[in-house]
Amino acid sequence: MALRLGELSFNGWSINARKLDRAIGEKLEITKDDLKPEIAQKGVDMRIGMDIAALTLKKQAQVIVLVTADSDFVPAMKFARREGAQLFLAPLGHRIKETMHEHSDLVLELDLPGPAAKP
């Protein structure tokens, strides 16, 4: 198992949409509570794709379990299978595109527990 961290990218600020809707025809007053930073994590998909390629090229893994529903991984999935690895996909209840089904050996439909029942 490996954890891959990307880099955070600050993409500016967004304003609460409800605040803007209410401001039509009125004076708009924005406070710090109305602003939200737009931050995205970049580079994680590429790092994981490179790991998949390295593991399969070096024959260090025969089976890869990819826990995602992100179709950005399809090229890495195809590569791994061409190199002889089996690729199991665990989307954890998320819907996946047909190409992800096509390029995995097995889609693991795991029963995920719901919220804990209150006594």
Residue frames relative to the residue before (quaternion, step in Angstrom):
aa qw qx qy qz dx dy dz
M 1.0000 0.0000 0.0000 0.0000 0.00 0.00 0.00
A 0.0212 -0.7877 0.6157 -0.0043 3.54 -1.08 0.77
L 0.2545 -0.7282 0.6170 0.1556 3.52 -1.16 0.68
R 0.1015 -0.7957 0.5960 0.0376 3.56 -0.75 1.04
L 0.1531 -0.7861 0.5961 0.0571 3.53 -0.73 1.10
G 0.2992 -0.7504 0.5617 0.1784 3.54 -0.98 0.81
E 0.5482 -0.5605 0.4795 0.3942 3.51 -1.21 -0.55
L 0.4116 -0.7000 0.5233 0.2583 3.54 -1.03 0.79
S 0.1345 -0.7766 0.6137 0.0476 3.52 -1.03 0.89
F 0.2534 -0.7595 0.5832 0.1372 3.58 -0.70 1.12
N 0.1085 -0.8322 0.5438 0.0037 3.56 -0.61 1.18
G 0.7291 -0.4149 0.2360 0.4905 3.58 1.10 0.61
W 0.5589 -0.5950 0.4739 0.3303 3.50 -1.33 -0.35
S 0.1743 -0.7429 0.6283 0.1519 3.56 -1.24 0.46
I 0.3424 -0.7216 0.5696 0.1941 3.52 -1.23 0.60
N 0.5912 -0.5783 0.4361 0.3548 3.53 -1.04 0.81
A 0.4345 -0.7328 0.4640 0.2426 3.60 -0.61 1.16
R 0.6106 0.5542 -0.3570 0.4388 3.60 1.02 -0.68
K 0.6198 0.5434 -0.3342 0.4570 3.55 1.06 -0.79
L 0.6704 0.4932 -0.2956 0.4690 3.58 0.96 -0.86
D 0.6376 0.5357 -0.3307 0.4439 3.60 0.98 -0.81
R 0.6878 0.4828 -0.2769 0.4660 3.56 0.96 -0.87
A 0.6671 0.5517 -0.2951 0.4043 3.56 1.14 -0.56
I 0.4224 0.7062 -0.4824 0.3002 3.62 1.20 -0.04
G 0.8351 0.1250 -0.1389 0.5173 3.55 -0.71 1.14
E 0.6829 0.4213 -0.2821 0.5259 3.58 1.28 0.00
K 0.5955 -0.5226 0.4553 0.4061 3.51 -1.31 0.22
L 0.2918 -0.7713 0.5462 0.1472 3.56 -0.80 1.04
E 0.0121 -0.7819 0.6228 -0.0231 3.53 -0.74 1.08
I 0.1084 -0.8097 0.5766 0.0125 3.57 -0.60 1.18
T 0.1492 -0.7697 0.6169 0.0685 3.52 -0.99 0.95
K 0.6986 -0.4571 0.3330 0.4383 3.56 -1.27 0.14
D 0.6243 0.5523 -0.3393 0.4361 3.60 1.13 -0.55
D 0.6414 0.5291 -0.3170 0.4563 3.60 1.24 -0.36
L 0.6681 0.4949 -0.2876 0.4754 3.58 1.26 -0.29
K 0.0676 -0.7770 0.6256 0.0192 3.53 -1.12 0.76
P 0.4101 -0.7078 0.5037 0.2777 3.61 -0.80 0.89
E 0.2882 -0.7240 0.6010 0.1779 3.56 -1.09 0.76
I 0.0733 0.8018 -0.5800 0.1241 3.56 -0.29 1.32
A 0.0631 -0.7907 0.6089 0.0076 3.55 -0.90 0.96
Q 0.3543 -0.6970 0.5780 0.2337 3.53 -1.17 0.63
K 0.1124 -0.8193 0.5621 0.0103 3.57 -0.72 1.07
G 0.7925 0.3929 -0.2514 0.3930 3.53 -1.23 0.54
V 0.5046 0.6708 -0.4311 0.3311 3.61 1.20 -0.22
D 0.6495 0.5273 -0.3277 0.4391 3.61 0.86 -0.93
M 0.6580 0.5100 -0.3097 0.4594 3.57 0.94 -0.88
R 0.6559 0.5133 -0.3195 0.4518 3.60 0.91 -0.85
I 0.6648 0.4831 -0.3065 0.4804 3.59 0.95 -0.84
G 0.6326 0.5307 -0.3299 0.4575 3.60 1.00 -0.78
M 0.6473 0.5030 -0.3109 0.4810 3.58 1.03 -0.78
D 0.6200 0.5319 -0.3395 0.4663 3.60 1.03 -0.72
I 0.6463 0.5165 -0.3188 0.4624 3.57 0.93 -0.88
A 0.6606 0.5014 -0.3072 0.4667 3.58 0.92 -0.89
A 0.6753 0.4970 -0.3030 0.4530 3.60 0.85 -0.92
L 0.6620 0.5170 -0.3093 0.4457 3.60 0.90 -0.90
T 0.7164 0.4413 -0.2677 0.4693 3.56 0.94 -0.83
L 0.6367 0.5262 -0.3390 0.4504 3.61 1.00 -0.71
K 0.7255 0.4175 -0.2294 0.4967 3.56 1.01 -0.84
K 0.3883 -0.7446 0.4532 0.2992 3.58 1.36 0.02
Q 0.3445 0.7499 -0.4897 0.2813 3.58 1.06 0.79
A 0.7741 0.1874 -0.1234 0.5920 3.58 1.24 -0.27
Q 0.2405 -0.7644 0.5826 0.1356 3.54 -0.98 0.87
V 0.7607 0.1884 -0.1090 0.6115 3.55 1.25 -0.52
I 0.0743 -0.7714 0.6313 0.0285 3.55 -0.95 0.93
V 0.1483 -0.7516 0.6376 0.0808 3.55 -0.94 0.96
L 0.1041 -0.8065 0.5820 0.0026 3.53 -0.48 1.26
V 0.1670 -0.7941 0.5814 0.0598 3.57 -0.57 1.19
T 0.4653 0.6379 -0.4814 0.3806 3.54 -0.10 1.35
A 0.2201 -0.7195 0.6272 0.2013 3.52 -1.38 0.13
D 0.4617 0.7061 -0.4123 0.3439 3.56 1.35 0.19
S 0.3419 -0.7778 0.4944 0.1836 3.57 -0.52 1.18
D 0.4428 0.6715 -0.4690 0.3648 3.62 1.23 0.04
F 0.6507 0.5394 -0.3107 0.4348 3.59 1.21 -0.43
V 0.4039 0.7425 -0.4660 0.2614 3.63 1.23 -0.14
P 0.6593 0.4903 -0.3534 0.4472 3.70 0.78 -0.75
A 0.6588 0.4883 -0.3152 0.4777 3.62 0.96 -0.77
M 0.6213 0.5371 -0.3374 0.4600 3.59 1.05 -0.73
K 0.6564 0.5077 -0.3041 0.4678 3.57 0.93 -0.92
F 0.6422 0.5347 -0.3145 0.4503 3.55 0.97 -0.90
A 0.6626 0.5177 -0.3044 0.4475 3.57 0.85 -0.98
R 0.6872 0.4749 -0.2916 0.4660 3.58 0.89 -0.88
R 0.6220 0.5272 -0.3466 0.4636 3.62 1.05 -0.68
E 0.6905 0.4617 -0.2703 0.4868 3.58 1.14 -0.64
G 0.6422 -0.5867 0.2986 0.3927 3.58 1.27 0.22
A 0.5319 0.6129 -0.4307 0.3949 3.61 1.17 0.05
Q 0.3912 -0.6544 0.5824 0.2821 3.52 -1.26 0.47
L 0.1446 -0.7977 0.5816 0.0672 3.55 -0.95 0.85
F 0.1116 -0.7741 0.6228 0.0224 3.52 -0.68 1.21
L 0.2037 -0.7908 0.5719 0.0778 3.54 -0.88 1.00
A 0.0710 -0.7829 0.6179 0.0149 3.58 -0.90 0.98
P 0.1113 -0.8459 0.5190 0.0511 3.61 -0.01 1.24
L 0.3474 -0.7861 0.4564 0.2304 3.60 1.31 0.04
G 0.7750 -0.3862 0.1791 0.4670 3.55 0.83 1.04
H 0.5615 0.5892 -0.4011 0.4204 3.60 1.24 -0.10
R 0.5151 -0.6148 0.4934 0.3365 3.55 -1.18 0.55
I 0.1282 -0.7897 0.5966 0.0638 3.55 -1.06 0.76
K 0.5555 -0.6051 0.4613 0.3354 3.53 -1.23 0.57
E 0.6578 -0.5352 0.3686 0.3808 3.55 -1.22 0.57
T 0.6208 0.5551 -0.3562 0.4238 3.62 1.01 -0.71
M 0.6207 0.5272 -0.3570 0.4575 3.59 1.10 -0.54
H 0.6039 0.5259 -0.3472 0.4880 3.58 1.11 -0.67
E 0.6700 0.5377 -0.2945 0.4186 3.56 0.88 -1.01
H 0.7900 0.3416 -0.1577 0.4841 3.58 0.95 -0.86
S 0.6109 0.4670 -0.3913 0.5056 3.55 1.16 0.59
D 0.4860 -0.6551 0.4938 0.3014 3.55 -1.16 0.60
L 0.7924 -0.0133 0.0491 0.6079 3.55 1.11 -0.67
V 0.1988 -0.7380 0.6307 0.1346 3.56 -1.01 0.86
L 0.2717 -0.7823 0.5466 0.1237 3.54 -0.58 1.20
E 0.1356 -0.7726 0.6179 0.0530 3.57 -0.55 1.18
L 0.0743 -0.8341 0.5466 -0.0057 3.54 -0.01 1.31
D 0.3910 -0.6801 0.5629 0.2602 3.56 -1.04 0.78
L 0.1464 -0.7974 0.5825 0.0582 3.51 -0.52 1.20
P 0.4647 -0.6784 0.4784 0.3082 3.58 -0.86 0.86
G 0.4427 -0.6741 0.5260 0.2700 3.53 -1.11 0.73
P 0.7441 -0.3448 0.2788 0.4997 3.57 -1.25 -0.22
A 0.5731 -0.6029 0.4251 0.3569 3.55 -1.04 0.73
A 0.4562 -0.6838 0.5025 0.2680 3.53 -0.98 0.91
K 0.3813 -0.7143 0.5374 0.2358 3.53 -1.00 0.84
P 0.4820 -0.6783 0.4614 0.3076 3.62 -0.93 0.80
